[in-house]
Amino acid sequence: MGELRIPENSPIVNRQVVDINLPGGTLVVLVDRDDESLVPDGKTVPKPGDSLLLLSDKDALEKACGIIEISAAKVQDTGKESDSP
């Protein structure tokens, strides 16, 4: 599980979650935006500055960082590991 902030130039900005090709077993479980927490669905659209809480294993999280175009070093580890496939 990891939390990451969406940069302004990320290719996922203004695309619905359902249209983002995240690795298998990766789930966006929470979006923090403007001091508000949202439970996302497939129609949720990430905006620059949003923080996404992702549930995935370590390898999938690293792949998701590549898709979002942020360094894995910028991901805040929540200290919990997922056994998701």
C-alpha positions, 0 to 999 in steps of 0.5 A, spaced: 500 500 500 502 506 498 500 514 497 502 518 492 501 525 489 499 526 482 504 531 479 501 536 474 504 533 468 502 526 469 499 522 463 493 520 468 491 527 469 483 528 467 482 521 465 477 517 468 480 511 473 477 506 469 481 508 463 488 508 466 492 502 465 494 500 472 497 494 473 493 488 475 491 487 482 492 495 483 486 498 486 485 506 488 482 506 494 482 513 496 483 520 493 485 526 498 483 532 494 482 539 497 482 537 504 476 532 502 477 524 502 473 521 496 472 513 495 473 513 488 469 509 482 471 508 475 468 515 473 473 518 478 478 523 475 485 524 478 487 532 478 494 535 479 495 535 487 491 529 488 493 524 493 491 517 491 492 511 496 493 505 492 492 498 494 497 493 491 504 489 492 510 492 491 512 490 484 505 493 482 506 499 486 512 500 482 509 499 475 503 504 477 509 509 479 511 509 472 504 509 469 503 516 473 510 518 471 513 519 478 519 516 482 517 510 486 522 514 491 516 519 492 511 514 494 509 514 501 509 507 504 503 506 509 507 501 512 502 495 510 503 490 505 498 487 500 498 480 499 494 481 492 496 477 486 
